[in-house]
Amino acid sequence: MEDGLRSTPTSHISLAEPIHLPPPFALVRLREGGDAFAHACRIAPESGAGTLVYVGRFDLAEFAVVLEPSEPLGAARRAFYASMVALTDSLRAYAPPNKVIAIDWPDAVRIDGGLVGGGRMGWPPSAREDELPAWLVFGAMIRTVAMTDPGPGVHPLASALDEEGFGDVGAVQVTESFARHLMRAIDGWQVDGFDGIARAYLSRVPRERQTLLRIDGQGDLLTRRLGTDTTERGGLVEALATPSWFDPKLGGPRL
């Protein structure tokens, strides 16, 4: 996979906390209330690879990045896994010791069991599985600050970085870290193939005992129990259709 990250003109920059992205990322900054994922999908045909759309929110790290794959859509969609590896690595970089950062296949991110957010992916609606898509967009949200009643047991399945001991790590730090780790993940894919990405991703997915997990060439998750010949298939396209972690009413991760 050769996801080019060409430099494109920076725009929509406001006098807010600066965001330092490695080249060749180009920043598009939206005001609070914007939708980074939707905006990135709208501008992807013109903006080009490496465009990173960021929404400045106090309680969320919200961003989306445009990718330009060099494979047919069916295989190129595996960039979702590389992006999820980068997203979880960006949190690991700031996590307190012994924090478990895990992925509920395919898209939800949990810290010590508490849902903090996740990722999603978009592509041109008219793109065919066997043809090169013009673009892909990976979008992410990570809850940085708990804005609801912090009383014990109120939202036992949800969490935020501030509740997990991440200190003053906020949206800017998570976004910058993601960009660095995404470059590293893509470089690793180009040099060593997808197997390394698959191993890194699957190492973060909780699994039942006596099961083997594998990601096939189309991005589907294959689960086989040891001692049997039965393999269960989880379709990536179907799973990405509705992000498991996203609450449309809240406009962010579920509680």
C-alpha positions in Angstrom: 0.0 0.0 0.0 1.5 3.3 -1.0 -0.8 6.0 0.6 0.8 9.2 -0.7 0.7 12.0 1.7 1.3 15.0 -0.6 1.7 18.5 0.8 -1.3 20.7 0.1 -1.9 24.3 1.0 -2.9 24.9 4.6 -6.2 26.8 5.1 -8.9 27.7 7.6 -6.2 28.3 10.3 -7.3 30.3 13.3 -5.3 31.9 16.1 -5.9 28.9 18.4 -3.5 26.5 20.1 -1.0 25.6 17.4 -0.9 22.1 16.0 2.5 20.8 14.7 2.1 18.1 12.1 5.0 16.4 10.4 5.4 17.0 6.6 3.7 16.4 4.3 0.4 16.8 6.3 -1.6 19.9 5.7 -4.0 21.2 8.3 -7.6 22.3 7.8 -9.0 23.7 11.0 -12.7 23.9 11.6 -14.5 25.8 14.4 -16.1 23.9 17.3 -19.3 22.4 16.0 -17.8 21.4 12.7 -17.7 17.8 11.5 -14.2 16.8 10.6 -15.1 13.5 9.0 -17.9 14.9 6.8 -15.8 17.9 5.8 -12.8 15.7 4.9 -15.0 13.5 2.7 -16.4 16.6 1.0 -13.0 18.1 0.2 -11.0 14.9 -0.4 -11.4 15.0 -4.3 -9.7 18.3 -4.5 -7.5 18.6 -1.3 -5.4 15.5 -1.8 -3.6 13.0 0.4 -2.3 14.2 3.7 -5.0 16.8 4.3 -5.9 16.6 8.0 -9.1 18.2 9.1 -9.2 19.2 12.8 -12.1 20.4 15.0 -11.2 22.4 18.1 -13.3 20.9 20.9 -12.6 21.0 24.6 -14.0 17.6 25.3 -12.9 15.6 22.2 -10.0 15.0 19.9 -11.8 15.0 16.5 -9.9 14.8 13.2 -10.0 13.1 9.8 -7.2 12.5 7.3 -7.4 12.0 3.5 -5.5 9.1 2.0 -4.9 8.2 -1.6 -4.4 4.4 -2.0 -2.6 2.6 -4.8 -4.7 -0.6 -4.6 -8.3 -1.5 -5.5 -10.9 -0.4 -2.9 -11.4 -4.0 -1.6 -7.7 -4.2 -0.5 -7.1 -0.5 0.1 -9.7 -0.4 2.8 -7.3 -2.2 5.0 -5.8 1.2 5.6 -8.5 1.4 8.3 -6.4 -1.1 10.3 -3.2 0.9 9.9 -5.1 4.0 11.0 -6.5 2.3 14.1 -3.0 1.1 15.0 -1.8 4.7 14.7 -4.7 5.9 16.8 -4.1 3.5 19.6 -0.3 4.1 19.4 -1.0 7.8 19.8 -2.8 7.1 23.1 -0.2 4.6 24.2 2.4 7.4 23.9 0.7 9.3 26.7 -0.9 6.5 28.7 0.0 5.9 32.4 1.8 2.7 33.0 -0.3 -0.5 32.9 -3.2 1.1 31.1 -4.8 -1.4 28.6 -5.7 0.2 25.4 -7.8 -2.2 23.3 -9.9 -2.3 20.2 -13.3 -3.8 19.8 -13.3 -5.0 16.2 -13.3 -3.1 14.1 -13.6 0.5 15.2 -14.0 1.1 19.0 -11.2 2.1 21.3 -11.4 1.3 25.0 -9.0 2.1 27.9 -9.2 -0.3 30.8 -12.6 -1.3 29.4 -14.1 2.2 29.2 -15.1 3.4 25.8 -13.3 6.6 24.8 -14.0 6.7 21.0 -13.0 5.1 17.8 -12.4 5.4 14.1 -14.4 5.3 10.9 -13.7 5.3 7.2 -15.3 6.8 4.1 -14.7 6.3 0.3 -16.4 7.6 -2.9 -19.9 6.2 -3.0 -19.5 5.3 -6.7 -16.2 3.4 -6.2 -16.1 -0.3 -7.2 -14.4 -2.9 -5.1 -12.1 -3.9 -7.9 -11.1 -0.4 -9.0 -8.7 2.2 -7.5 -10.6 4.7 -5.4 -9.8 8.3 -5.8 -9.5 8.7 -2.0 -10.2 7.3 1.4 -10.9 9.2 4.6 -10.1 8.0 8.1 -11.8 9.9 10.9 -11.5 9.6 14.6 -12.9 10.9 17.9 -11.4 10.4 21.3 -13.1 11.7 24.4 -10.5 13.7 26.3 -12.7 15.2 29.1 -15.8 13.7 30.7 -18.5 16.3 30.5 -21.2 14.4 32.3 -21.8 13.7 36.0 -18.6 12.0 37.2 -20.4 10.1 40.0 -19.4 6.4 40.3 -21.4 4.0 38.1 -23.2 6.7 36.1 -21.7 5.6 32.8 -19.7 2.5 33.8 -18.9 1.5 30.1 -17.6 5.0 29.1 -14.5 6.9 30.0 -12.3 9.8 29.0 -8.6 10.5 29.0 -8.9 12.8 32.0 -10.5 9.9 34.0 -7.8 7.5 32.9 -4.9 9.5 34.3 -3.7 11.2 31.1 -3.2 14.5 32.8 -3.5 17.5 30.6 -3.2 15.6 27.3 -5.8 17.0 25.0 -7.0 17.1 21.4 -3.9 18.8 20.1 -1.5 16.2 21.6 -3.6 13.3 20.4 -3.8 14.7 16.9 -0.1 15.4 16.6 0.7 12.0 17.9 -1.7 10.3 15.5 -0.1 12.0 12.5 3.4 10.8 13.5 2.2 7.3 14.2 0.2 7.1 11.0 3.4 8.0 9.0 5.2 5.2 10.8 2.4 2.7 10.2 2.2 3.5 6.5 6.0 3.3 6.1 6.0 -0.1 7.8 3.3 -1.3 5.4 5.2 -0.2 2.4 8.5 -1.8 3.6 7.2 -5.1 5.2 3.7 -5.6 3.8 0.4 -5.7 5.6 1.2 -8.6 7.9 2.9 -6.3 10.4 -0.1 -4.0 10.5 -2.4 -7.0 11.0 -0.3 -8.4 13.8 -0.2 -5.0 15.6 -3.9 -4.5 15.2 -4.9 -8.0 16.3 -2.7 -7.8 19.4 -5.1 -5.1 20.7 -8.3 -7.1 20.0 -9.6 -9.1 23.0 -10.3 -12.6 22.0 -11.8 -15.8 23.5 -9.4 -18.5 24.5 -8.6 -21.1 22.0 -9.3 -18.9 19.0 -7.2 -17.7 16.1 -7.8 -14.3 14.4 -6.7 -13.3 10.9 -7.4 -10.4 8.6 -7.8 -11.4 4.9 -6.9 -9.6 1.8 -10.2 -7.7 1.7 -10.0 -6.6 5.4 -12.5 -9.1 6.7 -11.9 -10.7 10.2 -11.6 -14.5 10.2 -12.1 -16.2 13.5 -11.3 -19.9 13.9 -11.6 -22.0 17.1 -8.7 -24.4 17.7 -9.6 -28.0 17.0 -12.3 -27.1 14.5 -12.5 -26.5 10.8 -15.2 -23.8 11.2 -14.2 -20.2 10.4 -16.4 -17.2 11.1 -16.2 -14.2 8.9 -16.7 -10.6 10.0 -17.3 -8.4 7.0 -15.4 -5.1 7.2 -17.6 -3.2 4.8 -20.7 -4.1 6.8 -19.1 -3.3 10.1 -17.9 0.1 9.0 -21.4 1.1 7.7 -22.5 2.2 11.2 -19.7 3.1 13.7 -20.3 1.0 16.8 -18.9 3.6 19.1 -20.7 6.7 17.7 -23.9 8.2 19.2 -25.5 10.5 16.5 -27.6 12.3 19.2 -24.5 13.2 21.2 -22.3 13.8 18.2 -19.6 11.8 19.8 -18.7 8.6 21.5 -21.5 6.7 23.2 -22.0 6.8 27.0 
